[in-house]
Amino acid sequence: MRDKGFIRHCHHVVTPKRFKKPSGKSYNFLKSSRHKVINRKPEVNIIMNIAETRQANSLVVAPTGRIDSQTSPVFDRHLSAIIERGDVNLIIDLAGLEYISSTGLSAFLSAAKKVRAAGGRMSLTGLNSRIRLVFEMSGFLRLFPIYANVDAALSG
């Protein structure tokens, strides 16, 4: 059974190769490798959406999806752009966040430093148990005020 350049048989992979004879003509040759494992990850479009709403004198930023090594640079640039345009009172609503990696945490740390340097405040809301555990294990809960929801953050 052919699957994008690979012929898969039970426990080994046969890879089509193209070789040239000394005469210059090319031919196809199947090279079998029983012990070589080819890990091909399926291509998955990982989407992270970032919504912004202004409430009172704060900007509520609500990322949904995953903040990982693929989406963290986008999130970091987005937060940097917000801070550079002068919005330094931020509430990050993480209620729609499914996963965060260490690269995602670095985006939060970078934004927190920029906000503090500009004299603003950055607080987090809506942490589910998994996200809270990641922030707790990394020691990031000490860096940010944490609230149950956006309304609590606005009043606090």
C-alpha beads as a LAMMPS data file, in Angstrom:
LAMMPS data file: protein, C-alpha beads

156 atoms
155 bonds

1 atom types
1 bond types

-500.0 500.0 xlo xhi
-500.0 500.0 ylo yhi
-500.0 500.0 zlo zhi

Masses

1 110.0

Atoms # bond

1 1 1 0.000 0.000 0.000
2 1 1 1.569 3.297 -1.065
3 1 1 1.448 6.285 1.275
4 1 1 3.165 9.439 -0.010
5 1 1 6.431 7.890 -1.124
6 1 1 6.519 4.977 1.286
7 1 1 5.392 1.408 0.832
8 1 1 4.386 0.124 4.247
9 1 1 4.559 -3.549 5.137
10 1 1 3.787 -4.916 8.596
11 1 1 6.961 -4.144 10.554
12 1 1 9.347 -2.663 8.075
13 1 1 9.372 0.208 5.642
14 1 1 10.345 0.042 2.010
15 1 1 11.489 3.360 0.601
16 1 1 11.510 3.973 -3.138
17 1 1 14.924 5.277 -4.270
18 1 1 16.030 6.551 -7.661
19 1 1 19.515 5.523 -8.749
20 1 1 21.591 6.264 -11.830
21 1 1 23.478 3.563 -13.655
22 1 1 26.998 4.344 -14.814
23 1 1 25.515 4.656 -18.293
24 1 1 23.483 7.650 -17.073
25 1 1 20.067 5.987 -17.226
26 1 1 18.017 6.120 -14.037
27 1 1 15.871 3.387 -12.575
28 1 1 13.714 2.894 -9.488
29 1 1 14.975 0.595 -6.776
30 1 1 13.141 -0.428 -3.609
31 1 1 15.407 -0.303 -0.584
32 1 1 14.101 -2.310 2.350
33 1 1 15.028 -1.430 5.909
34 1 1 13.632 -3.700 8.602
35 1 1 15.245 -1.985 11.575
36 1 1 14.938 1.602 10.517
37 1 1 11.877 3.312 11.946
38 1 1 10.552 6.292 10.090
39 1 1 8.474 8.521 12.310
40 1 1 6.336 10.699 10.147
41 1 1 4.074 12.927 12.130
42 1 1 0.789 13.732 10.466
43 1 1 0.511 17.339 9.433
44 1 1 -1.881 19.048 11.802
45 1 1 -2.901 22.659 11.576
46 1 1 -2.698 23.914 15.113
47 1 1 -4.723 27.043 15.477
48 1 1 -4.607 29.574 18.247
49 1 1 -7.036 32.450 18.201
50 1 1 -6.493 35.636 20.180
51 1 1 -9.462 37.846 20.992
52 1 1 -9.213 41.338 22.446
53 1 1 -11.906 43.314 24.246
54 1 1 -11.622 46.565 26.130
55 1 1 -13.322 46.652 29.518
56 1 1 -13.024 49.685 31.782
57 1 1 -9.386 50.799 31.554
58 1 1 -8.001 47.318 30.812
59 1 1 -7.524 45.287 27.684
60 1 1 -8.716 41.682 27.970
61 1 1 -6.669 39.319 25.805
62 1 1 -8.183 35.847 25.429
63 1 1 -6.096 33.201 23.657
64 1 1 -7.883 29.971 22.777
65 1 1 -6.345 26.687 21.725
66 1 1 -2.706 25.868 22.426
67 1 1 0.344 27.976 23.219
68 1 1 3.233 25.727 22.267
69 1 1 6.447 25.932 20.277
70 1 1 4.533 26.617 17.060
71 1 1 2.110 29.244 18.333
72 1 1 4.213 30.853 21.073
73 1 1 6.085 33.239 18.742
74 1 1 2.762 34.505 17.383
75 1 1 1.415 35.035 20.901
76 1 1 4.634 36.757 21.987
77 1 1 4.560 39.144 19.009
78 1 1 0.877 39.873 19.638
79 1 1 1.473 40.772 23.290
80 1 1 4.521 42.862 22.358
81 1 1 2.479 44.793 19.787
82 1 1 -0.241 45.456 22.379
83 1 1 2.293 46.778 24.888
84 1 1 4.105 48.877 22.278
85 1 1 0.871 50.626 21.285
86 1 1 0.406 51.699 24.909
87 1 1 -1.985 49.139 26.390
88 1 1 -0.192 48.219 29.615
89 1 1 -3.139 47.227 31.828
90 1 1 -3.708 43.692 30.613
91 1 1 -5.989 40.915 31.735
92 1 1 -5.098 37.608 30.085
93 1 1 -8.164 35.347 30.104
94 1 1 -6.957 31.753 29.835
95 1 1 -10.379 30.095 30.070
96 1 1 -10.160 28.905 26.453
97 1 1 -6.569 27.694 26.667
98 1 1 -6.122 23.938 26.322
99 1 1 -2.340 23.614 26.637
100 1 1 0.734 25.704 27.357
101 1 1 4.372 24.690 26.973
102 1 1 7.538 26.176 28.411
103 1 1 7.924 28.325 25.293
104 1 1 4.453 29.681 25.989
105 1 1 5.501 30.519 29.535
106 1 1 8.448 32.488 28.178
107 1 1 6.013 34.647 26.191
108 1 1 4.192 35.460 29.445
109 1 1 7.460 36.286 31.200
110 1 1 8.592 38.540 28.372
111 1 1 5.257 40.387 28.352
112 1 1 5.270 40.764 32.148
113 1 1 8.720 42.395 32.051
114 1 1 7.613 44.837 29.346
115 1 1 4.379 45.694 31.187
116 1 1 6.205 46.337 34.467
117 1 1 8.816 48.474 32.705
118 1 1 5.981 50.573 31.241
119 1 1 4.315 50.955 34.652
120 1 1 1.354 48.720 33.888
121 1 1 -0.222 45.621 35.329
122 1 1 -0.806 42.154 33.902
123 1 1 -3.146 39.669 35.558
124 1 1 -4.356 36.186 34.637
125 1 1 -7.867 34.787 34.818
126 1 1 -9.679 31.547 34.036
127 1 1 -6.853 29.077 34.660
128 1 1 -8.103 25.501 34.450
129 1 1 -6.430 22.845 36.611
130 1 1 -3.873 21.778 33.973
131 1 1 -2.818 25.321 33.098
132 1 1 -2.689 26.290 36.782
133 1 1 -0.456 23.293 37.489
134 1 1 2.001 24.344 34.760
135 1 1 2.139 27.893 36.144
136 1 1 2.482 26.563 39.695
137 1 1 5.268 24.082 38.908
138 1 1 7.248 26.727 37.046
139 1 1 6.846 29.277 39.844
140 1 1 4.930 31.698 37.617
141 1 1 1.944 31.988 39.987
142 1 1 4.054 34.356 42.134
143 1 1 4.634 36.673 39.188
144 1 1 1.015 37.414 38.307
145 1 1 -2.155 38.281 40.176
146 1 1 -4.565 35.374 39.542
147 1 1 -8.352 35.815 39.459
148 1 1 -11.227 33.406 38.905
149 1 1 -12.724 35.430 36.045
150 1 1 -12.455 38.728 34.191
151 1 1 -15.011 40.501 36.406
152 1 1 -12.982 39.661 39.513
153 1 1 -9.822 40.950 37.826
154 1 1 -11.537 44.215 36.878
155 1 1 -12.727 44.827 40.437
156 1 1 -9.434 43.697 42.015

Bonds

1 1 1 2
2 1 2 3
3 1 3 4
4 1 4 5
5 1 5 6
6 1 6 7
7 1 7 8
8 1 8 9
9 1 9 10
10 1 10 11
11 1 11 12
12 1 12 13
13 1 13 14
14 1 14 15
15 1 15 16
16 1 16 17
17 1 17 18
18 1 18 19
19 1 19 20
20 1 20 21
21 1 21 22
22 1 22 23
23 1 23 24
24 1 24 25
25 1 25 26
26 1 26 27
27 1 27 28
28 1 28 29
29 1 29 30
30 1 30 31
31 1 31 32
32 1 32 33
33 1 33 34
34 1 34 35
35 1 35 36
36 1 36 37
37 1 37 38
38 1 38 39
39 1 39 40
40 1 40 41
41 1 41 42
42 1 42 43
43 1 43 44
44 1 44 45
45 1 45 46
46 1 46 47
47 1 47 48
48 1 48 49
49 1 49 50
50 1 50 51
51 1 51 52
52 1 52 53
53 1 53 54
54 1 54 55
55 1 55 56
56 1 56 57
57 1 57 58
58 1 58 59
59 1 59 60
60 1 60 61
61 1 61 62
62 1 62 63
63 1 63 64
64 1 64 65
65 1 65 66
66 1 66 67
67 1 67 68
68 1 68 69
69 1 69 70
70 1 70 71
71 1 71 72
72 1 72 73
73 1 73 74
74 1 74 75
75 1 75 76
76 1 76 77
77 1 77 78
78 1 78 79
79 1 79 80
80 1 80 81
81 1 81 82
82 1 82 83
83 1 83 84
84 1 84 85
85 1 85 86
86 1 86 87
87 1 87 88
88 1 88 89
89 1 89 90
90 1 90 91
91 1 91 92
92 1 92 93
93 1 93 94
94 1 94 95
95 1 95 96
96 1 96 97
97 1 97 98
98 1 98 99
99 1 99 100
100 1 100 101
101 1 101 102
102 1 102 103
103 1 103 104
104 1 104 105
105 1 105 106
106 1 106 107
107 1 107 108
108 1 108 109
109 1 109 110
110 1 110 111
111 1 111 112
112 1 112 113
113 1 113 114
114 1 114 115
115 1 115 116
116 1 116 117
117 1 117 118
118 1 118 119
119 1 119 120
120 1 120 121
121 1 121 122
122 1 122 123
123 1 123 124
124 1 124 125
125 1 125 126
126 1 126 127
127 1 127 128
128 1 128 129
129 1 129 130
130 1 130 131
131 1 131 132
132 1 132 133
133 1 133 134
134 1 134 135
135 1 135 136
136 1 136 137
137 1 137 138
138 1 138 139
139 1 139 140
140 1 140 141
141 1 141 142
142 1 142 143
143 1 143 144
144 1 144 145
145 1 145 146
146 1 146 147
147 1 147 148
148 1 148 149
149 1 149 150
150 1 150 151
151 1 151 152
152 1 152 153
153 1 153 154
154 1 154 155
155 1 155 156
